Structure formats: structure tokens, C-alpha cells
Amino acid sequence: MHVQNVIEITQTDGLLPAAVIITAYRASRYGLVVFVLNDVAPAAIDVILDPVVSTMPLSIPGVLYVHMSDEARVCQAVTSAETVYAATEAFRNLAVGYGAPPGNIRSVLTSELWPRKRVRLTSSGEARGLPPMRPAPTRAVLYRACRTRLRDGEIARA
């Protein structure tokens, strides 16, 4: 598996880094991005990404969620990634221990991904503080009707 970026996602003061998550998802059009979840549920990430996903093409590699406790997948991700963004010293040490080149590991705090915007999830699961998203463009889909007669053992061709 070739990974463009590995990014540790963790809460800071009970807030999720929405800008990091959204920026990383948009960057995933250039290659697979792995979110290493450090005490964060995938559903919390989905709440932030739902408005963004509808604005992006479906043909992008996208993001992959991996829990920090999944040693095999974290090891595979950090050793094959071009860049690893660590939010905590514990994850940085873990990545180096798995064999990630120290020159490929950067701090999320000093990167262009650092969250200028963070969100708090409400008890109902909504994200408070997300920027308004423009609606996804809709396209009309036209279907051409065709008549096909089938005989026994014949396959229909459109």
C-alpha cells in the first residue's frame, strides 16, 4: 500500500481539528491519506467530512481510518508514507519505532494543516463550529431506452 500522508487525529481540549481533517481529505485527491485515530471515533470524523465529501469527485483515493491500537496497519502506513504528521509525542515515538524515517515525520502543530478551526461535537452528534458548505452540484443523468429481444441463451447488449 502506498500512502501519501499519515495524520494522527486526536482531540485537544475536547475539540477536534476540523481544518486538519478537511484539508487532509481534500489533499487525498493526490493519494491515499491515513487518519490514525487516537481516542477518536470514526463517526466523529464522518460528521466533519459529510458536507465535504459531497463536493469532491468519487474517483479520489480518499482517506482510510486506522485506530492507533492496530499495530500492523499503523506500522504499514507509517513505513510506506511520504509524510507522517504527528500530533503527540507518543505517536511520533511509535512511528519512529515502527521504522518511519525521522526526516519524514512532522508535527501537525507546525504544518500547514494545523487547525485554525476546531469543532466540538454536541451530544446529538452534530459538529458545532463547522464552516457552511456550498451544496454539491447536481448533474442531470439521461438514460437511453433501448429495446432488446432475448432469445433462449442470448445475452442482452445495450
N, C-alpha and C positions, 0 to 999 in steps of 0.2 A: 504494500500500500504506500503510495507516495502522498505525503501530506504537505500542503503549503505552509500552514501555520497551526500551532497548538497554543491554545489560550486557556489559562486557568480562570475559571469563573467562580468567584466567592463573594459573599456579602461583606460589606464594610459598614459598620454601624447599623446593620439591619437593612441596608439598601443594596439593590442590585445595580451593576454598572451597565445601564441601558445603552449608553453610547458605544461601549466596547462591543456589546452583543450585536447591535445593529450594524456597526461599522464592519465587524468581522463577517457577518452574514453577507453584506454587500461585496466584500472582498472575496467571498467564496466563489464568485463567478470566474475567478482565475485559477482556482484549485481548491481541493478539499481542505476545510478548516475543522479542526477537532476542538470541541469545548471539553475541557477536563473539569467536571463538576465537583467542587469542594464544598460539601454540605449544602448543595443547591439542587432542588428537584427539577427534572426536565420540564415539568408543567409550568414552572415559573419562567423558564426561558421561552417556552411557547407563547405565553401571554404577551411577552415583549415582541416576539417575532411575528406573530399572526398578522398584524397590519402591514408588515414589511414584505412578507413572503408573497402576498398577492400582487405586489408591484414589480416583482422580479420574474424573469423567464423561468420556466420549469426545467430548462436544459442545463442549468448550472450544477456543478458538483455539490454545492451546499455544505451543510455542517453536520458533524457527527458528534453525538453526546457520549462521553465516556466518564464513568464515575472514577474518582481518584483511587478508590479501593480496588479497581480492576487492574491489577499489576501487569498482566500480559498485554492488554490493549494500550495502557498508558506507555509501557516500555516500547511497544511497536510504534506508537505515534511519535514519541519524542525523539526516537533514534532515526526516524525517516523524515522528520520535518525540516523544512528550510529554516524556520524561525520558531522558537518557543518563547511565549510570553508568560512569565510567572508573576503572580500577584502576591505570593507569600514566599518566605524564605524556605519553608518546608517543601514546597513544590519544586523550587529551584534545586535544592539538595537532592530531591528524589530524581529529577531529570538528569542531573549530573551522575548520580549513582547508577542510573539505567544506561548510561553511555552517551548521552546527548553531548555534543561538543560545547564546551563552555562559551565559545565565541558565538554560538547560535542562540544563546539564552539571553533574553532581555527582560527588563522589568516592565510590567504593564504601566506602572506609575510614571515612568519616564518616556513612554512611547506615545505615538500619535493616537493610540487607541484609548488613552486614559479618559475615564468618564467625566465629561463636563456635565453630563446629565445622568442622574441616578434616579431610580424609581423604588417606591415602596409598594409591596403587594398588599392589598386590603384583604380582609378576612373572606370576602366573596371571591377572591382570586383575580380581581381586576388590578391593573397596574396604574398607580397614581403618579402623574408627572410625565407621562409619555407625550411627545410632541404629536400634534394632529397629523395624520397621514392622508395624503390625497387618495381618492378612490382609484382602484385599479382600472385601467382602460378596458373597455369591453369590445369584443370583435364579433361581428355577425358571422355566423357559420352557415354556409349554404351547402345543402346536400342535394346531390343529383339523383333523381329517381331513375332506376333502370329496370327494365323487365328482363327477367331471366327465366327461361323454361328449364326445368330439370327433368332429366330422364333418369331412369334407374341407373345408379352407379356413376352419374355425371356430377362434377363439382361446378358450382356456380362461379362465374367470373364477373367481376364488376367492370 
